Amino acid sequence: MAEEVQNLWVGGFNPSLYKLLVNSFENKEFKTEVTLNQSEGMRIDFIKQKDVEHAEIMVNCSCWDDIKDCDVEAYVKKNLGDVIRPCTKLHVNLYLEVPKAEYEKEGDSYLKKVASVHEYILAAPFYKYLKALQDGSLSSLYPKILSFYLHEPIYIIPKSTSVSIVFSINETDDTDRSLMQVFLLEFSEAKRTVVGSPSVTFSRDEPNDIHGMVKEKPSVGFLSFAFNEENVAGNRAEKAAALLSSFRFYLDYHVKSSKTFLHGRMRNRAEQWKNCRLWEQCGL
């Protein structure tokens, strides 16, 4: 029976998966069956048999129906090599055999890439559209809706010479919602001063690019990225796809960090007032 790791990893790199890969290829006697959970409803089953020269990774992704036509396998292969194998098991969307030979050839950096398979899977749809923009082949693509998070669809809208990517953002907590709105306004303003970055706009109402496509208005609002050919020149398409795949995690991380900072300042101020009262009571 597989052990289940309860930690919910967010972001592209999974340190638990990385440690399992290191143990698998540095210890010939190592064997294990572990289930790892990641954000965006992704589950990874890791299997390593004793005296076998490869590790097995089976991925189940809750948004697979949204992304399976976005060249996910091709993008994973582009980053990890020829590791994808056919699989008939239920609830397995992607089956990888990671060979020890690749680790011996590329070293630790290869295992870190494998441990980032979550990023490659979710970045594939963004890369497909941004690469088409770079290649001038957007005319063959249609608008795409991704459901990485519940009640937060992501819209990818191809145009003749640009691609718009719109995040709809929901938050039930009043404090978090207010912090998000402030941050997203500042984020969109700051991006205007960064040379070579896409245009970024935050709005409470649905943007014109997705007019008529929104079923439910989000509580926070919409953040829109508009990419042109200059924004994806060179290897920028791949970098942008990676950042977009983890943007929602970045937003949550920023809000939690802001709350921690604010709470720290409040505690310090309360301590200062407490010390003032103590001095007064001592007649000083």
C-alpha positions in Angstrom: 0.0 0.0 0.0 1.4 3.4 -1.0 2.3 5.9 1.7 0.5 9.2 1.3 2.4 12.4 2.0 -0.1 14.9 3.5 1.9 18.0 2.7 0.3 20.0 -0.1 3.0 21.4 -2.3 2.4 24.6 -4.2 4.5 26.1 -7.0 6.3 24.2 -9.7 9.1 22.4 -7.8 8.2 19.6 -5.4 11.0 19.0 -2.8 9.5 15.7 -1.7 9.6 14.3 -5.2 13.1 15.5 -5.6 14.3 13.7 -2.4 12.6 10.5 -3.6 14.4 10.7 -6.9 17.8 11.3 -5.3 17.3 8.3 -2.9 16.1 6.2 -5.9 19.3 6.7 -7.9 21.9 7.0 -5.2 20.7 3.9 -3.2 20.4 0.7 -5.2 18.4 -1.0 -2.4 15.9 1.8 -2.1 12.2 1.0 -2.9 9.0 2.9 -2.1 5.5 3.7 -3.1 4.4 7.2 -2.2 1.5 9.5 -3.1 2.2 13.2 -3.3 -0.4 15.9 -3.5 0.2 19.3 -5.2 -1.9 22.4 -5.8 -4.3 22.7 -8.7 -5.7 19.3 -7.9 -2.7 17.3 -9.0 -1.8 13.9 -7.5 1.5 12.2 -8.1 2.1 8.5 -7.4 5.8 7.6 -7.2 7.1 4.0 -7.4 10.6 2.8 -7.2 11.3 -1.0 -7.2 14.5 -2.5 -5.8 17.3 -3.1 -8.3 15.4 -1.4 -11.1 17.1 1.3 -13.1 14.2 3.7 -13.4 11.5 5.4 -11.2 7.8 5.5 -12.1 5.8 8.7 -11.9 2.0 8.6 -12.4 0.2 11.9 -12.6 -3.5 12.5 -12.1 -4.6 16.1 -12.9 -8.2 17.3 -12.1 -8.0 19.8 -15.0 -6.8 17.2 -17.5 -9.8 17.5 -19.8 -9.0 21.3 -20.1 -5.4 20.8 -21.1 -5.1 17.4 -22.8 -5.3 19.0 -26.2 -2.6 21.6 -25.4 0.4 19.4 -26.3 1.1 18.6 -22.7 3.1 15.4 -23.5 5.2 17.2 -26.1 6.0 20.0 -23.6 7.0 17.5 -20.9 9.1 15.6 -23.4 10.8 18.9 -24.5 11.9 19.5 -20.9 12.5 16.0 -19.6 13.3 13.9 -22.7 11.7 10.7 -23.8 10.2 9.6 -20.5 6.5 9.3 -21.3 5.1 5.8 -21.6 1.6 4.5 -22.5 -0.5 3.5 -19.5 -4.0 1.9 -19.2 -4.4 2.4 -15.5 -7.5 4.2 -14.3 -7.0 7.8 -13.1 -3.6 8.2 -14.6 -3.3 11.0 -17.1 0.5 10.9 -17.6 2.9 8.0 -16.9 6.6 8.7 -16.8 9.6 6.3 -16.5 12.6 8.3 -15.3 15.8 6.5 -16.2 18.9 6.5 -13.9 21.0 6.9 -17.1 19.7 10.5 -17.5 20.7 11.3 -13.9 24.1 9.9 -14.5 24.5 12.0 -17.7 23.0 15.3 -16.5 23.4 15.0 -12.7 21.3 16.7 -10.0 19.9 19.4 -12.4 18.0 16.7 -14.2 16.3 15.5 -11.1 15.3 19.0 -10.2 13.6 19.3 -13.6 11.7 16.1 -13.1 10.6 17.3 -9.7 9.1 20.3 -11.6 6.9 18.2 -13.7 3.9 19.9 -12.1 5.1 23.2 -13.7 5.6 21.7 -17.2 2.1 20.2 -17.2 0.3 23.4 -16.2 2.6 25.7 -18.3 1.9 23.7 -21.5 -1.3 25.5 -22.5 0.3 28.9 -22.0 3.4 27.8 -24.0 1.3 26.5 -26.8 -0.4 29.9 -27.4 2.6 32.0 -26.7 4.8 29.9 -29.1 2.1 30.2 -31.7 2.3 34.0 -31.3 6.0 33.8 -31.7 5.7 31.6 -34.9 2.8 33.6 -36.4 0.4 30.7 -36.3 -2.4 32.1 -34.0 -5.0 31.8 -36.7 -5.3 28.1 -36.2 -6.1 28.4 -32.5 -9.4 29.1 -30.6 -10.1 30.7 -27.2 -9.3 28.4 -24.3 -10.7 28.2 -20.8 -8.7 26.5 -18.1 -9.9 25.5 -14.6 -6.9 25.1 -12.4 -8.8 26.4 -9.4 -12.4 26.0 -8.5 -14.6 29.0 -9.5 -11.5 30.7 -11.0 -11.3 30.0 -14.8 -8.4 31.3 -16.8 -9.1 32.6 -20.3 -6.6 32.4 -23.2 -7.8 34.6 -26.1 -5.7 34.5 -29.3 -5.9 37.5 -31.7 -4.2 38.2 -35.0 -1.0 39.6 -33.5 -1.4 39.1 -29.7 -2.6 36.8 -27.0 -4.6 37.9 -24.0 -4.5 35.8 -20.8 -7.1 36.7 -18.2 -7.2 35.3 -14.6 -10.5 35.5 -12.7 -9.7 35.7 -9.0 -12.0 34.8 -6.2 -11.5 35.1 -2.4 -14.0 34.5 0.4 -12.0 36.1 3.2 -12.7 39.9 3.4 -9.2 40.8 4.5 -7.5 38.7 1.9 -9.8 40.0 -0.8 -8.9 43.6 0.1 -5.2 42.9 0.1 -5.5 41.1 -3.2 -7.2 44.1 -4.8 -4.6 46.5 -3.6 -1.8 44.3 -4.7 -3.2 43.6 -8.2 -3.7 47.4 -8.8 -0.1 48.0 -7.8 1.0 45.0 -9.8 -0.7 46.3 -13.0 0.8 49.8 -12.4 4.3 48.5 -11.8 4.3 46.4 -14.9 3.9 49.6 -17.0 7.4 50.6 -16.1 9.1 47.3 -16.9 10.6 47.3 -20.4 9.7 44.3 -22.5 6.9 43.1 -20.1 3.3 42.4 -21.3 0.6 44.9 -20.7 -1.2 44.1 -17.4 -4.6 45.4 -16.4 -6.7 44.8 -13.3 -10.5 45.4 -13.3 -13.5 44.5 -11.2 -15.6 44.0 -14.4 -15.1 41.5 -17.1 -12.6 42.8 -19.8 -13.8 43.2 -23.4 -11.6 40.2 -24.5 -13.9 37.8 -22.6 -17.2 39.6 -22.9 -20.0 37.0 -22.8 -17.8 34.2 -21.6 -18.0 34.8 -17.9 -20.6 32.8 -16.1 -20.0 34.1 -12.6 -18.3 37.4 -11.6 -15.3 36.8 -9.3 -15.3 38.5 -5.9 -11.8 40.1 -6.4 -11.7 40.8 -10.2 -9.9 40.1 -13.4 -6.2 40.4 -14.1 -5.3 40.5 -17.8 -2.0 40.0 -19.5 -1.7 41.1 -23.1 1.3 39.6 -25.0 2.6 40.8 -28.3 5.4 39.3 -30.5 8.1 41.3 -28.7 7.1 39.9 -25.3 7.8 36.3 -26.5 10.9 36.8 -28.5 13.8 34.4 -28.0 13.1 32.1 -25.0 10.6 34.5 -23.4 7.6 32.3 -24.3 8.9 29.4 -22.1 9.7 31.7 -19.2 6.4 33.5 -19.4 4.5 30.2 -19.5 6.3 29.0 -16.3 5.5 32.2 -14.5 1.8 32.2 -15.6 1.4 28.6 -14.4 2.3 29.6 -10.8 0.8 33.1 -10.7 -2.1 32.2 -8.5 0.3 30.7 -5.9 2.4 33.8 -6.1 -0.6 35.9 -5.4 -1.6 33.8 -2.3 2.0 33.8 -1.1 2.1 37.6 -1.4 -1.1 38.0 0.6 0.0 35.7 3.4 3.4 37.4 3.6 1.7 40.8 3.8 -0.6 39.6 6.6 2.4 38.3 8.5 4.2 41.6 8.1 1.2 43.6 9.3 0.6 41.3 12.2 4.2 41.7 13.2 4.0 45.5 13.1 0.8 45.4 15.2 2.4 43.2 17.8 5.4 45.5 18.0 3.2 48.6 18.4 1.2 46.8 21.1 4.4 46.0 22.9 5.5 49.6 22.7 2.3 50.8 24.3 2.6 48.2 27.0 6.1 49.3 27.8 4.9 53.0 28.0 2.2 52.0 30.5 4.8 50.2 32.7 7.0 53.3 32.8 4.1 55.4 33.8 3.1 53.0 36.6 6.7 53.2 37.9 6.4 57.0 38.0 9.1 57.5 35.3 
